[in-house]
Amino acid sequence: MGKMRIEKTKNYTVMSKYHLRDRTLSLKAKGLLSVILALPDSWDYTIAGLAAISREGIDTIRRTINELEDAGYICRVPVRDERGRYIDTDYTVYEQPRDHR
């Protein structure tokens, strides 16, 4: 087999490789989680925001988020106002899966 060389440039991201070695995740889930982990904390972490920076549509992003949630890499908590009405969703993203059930 030939050799593979990687020409490194600027704009590095440091992240755990744990999810990349998780054989239970699809490549799409590994890629989306890598993108999420590489984004700055101040970024708009919404499904629409993630779809805006990728080729995938909102439905694909939503299904992939669901896969990551089922695997324990993402935890979603609905945010409600003082009257109990749903107003938003808070996401917690983990570098390694958590038992979220």
N, C-alpha and C positions, 0 to 999 in steps of 0.2 A: 504494500500500500504506500502511496506517496505521502509526503509530509504536508501538513497544513501549517501555514504561517499566518499569524495574526498581526496586522500592522496597527499598532495602537496609536490613538490620537487623543485629543482632549475630551473634556466632558464625561468623566468617569462617574459611575455610580457604584457605591459599595453596598452590597446586600448579601444576606444569607443565601447559600446555595441549597438550603434544605428543600424548598419547594421544587427546585429544578430536578432534584433526584427522587421526588415523590412519584412513584410509578402509578399511583392511583389517579393522578391529575392528567387531564388532557393537555396537549400542547397549547391549546387556546387558553386554558386556565393558567398554565405556567407563564405564558406570555403576558396575559392581562395582569397577573399578580406582579410580574417583574416591572411592568409599566407603572403600576400603582406605587410600588415601593420606590421607584426612581423619581417620582414627582415630588415637588416641594410641599411642605406642610401647608402652605398657604393656598395651594391649588384647589380648584372647584371639584371636589370629589363627588360628583353626581353621575348617574348613568348617562345622562345627556352630555355631560362634560367629557366623559370617557369616550363616548361615541364620536364626539366632535374632533378628537385627535387620532381617530383610527379609521380604518376602512370598514369596520364592522358597524352594523346598525344597532339601534337601541335594543331590539329584541335579542340579538346575539349577545350583547354586553350583559343584559339582564339574565339570560340563561347561564352565562359564564360566571357571573356574580353568584347565582344560585349554586352552581357547582362548588365554588370556593367556600360558600357558606356551609354547604353540606359536608365539606371536607374539614371544616373548622378553621379555615384561614381568614374568614370574615364573619363578624358578628353584627347583625343589624338590630337596632332598637328603635321602635317608633317613638317619635316625640309628639306629645299631646299638649294642648293648651290647658288653661285652668278649668275649662268646661269639659275636658276629656276628649276633645276633637283632635283627630290626627292633623298635624301641621307639617311634619318633616320626618326624616329618618337619619339617625346617627349611625355611622359605620365605624367599627374598630377593625383594623387590618393587622393580622399577626404574621410574623415571619415564619413561625412554626405553628401547626394546627393546635387549637385549643379544644377541650371538651366543652362544647357550648350548649349541650342539651340539658 
